[in-house]
């Protein structure tokens, strides 16, 4: 009981810090695949792992592992990774329950070490996909900071991952044309049939599996599998639309 109170207090403090600027509900984005076709995708939760604490820390590795399987050899996907908004477990392996769930679905070649999201990720990746609205708020705040830095010093150069994807998927939140900064979305914003929710963060959140035992992790697996397929459908639809135009 005492352990649970301590855990809840820690989560509340983290969420309180993340949500101080409020939830951003509007954002100017394009709905097109970056020039050159392939995109780089980063999945983000709170800590990028889960070890004895609520699984706000381990959903992004599950999403990465599943997406690597679903998108294997897909011509539109280049780089896939996952990270956390905090550095709570940097360098550690994914939670054992995440890995056992992946193995039950014959996903066995996935390895990952937890890391924290950096500002460079917003230049190296085309999409940063958050697991819940708390992660989304935090990422949008960092994105605004990146844009502010770009406005002061001029366009930033993209890293090696971003070089492989010729342009980012979105315009700046401020509407600045051509800004090469990753599009930040809730993973569940991508619905069945590749339909993107009209409001940033208006889609489903990836549920916390911690209190559901093995079944909780299985439910998350099913969720991120569905979102993965929807995201790919979204990219494919946009590519077809661009080809027709």
PyMOL commands that set and color helices and strands:
alter all, ss='L'
color gray80, all
select helices_A, chain A and resi 2-18+55-57+59-70+96-104+121-124+133-153+160-164+192-194+210-244
alter helices_A, ss='H'
color red, helices_A
select strands_A, chain A and resi 39-45+77-84+127-130+183-186+190-191+195-196
alter strands_A, ss='S'
color yellow, strands_A
deselect
rebuild
show_as cartoon
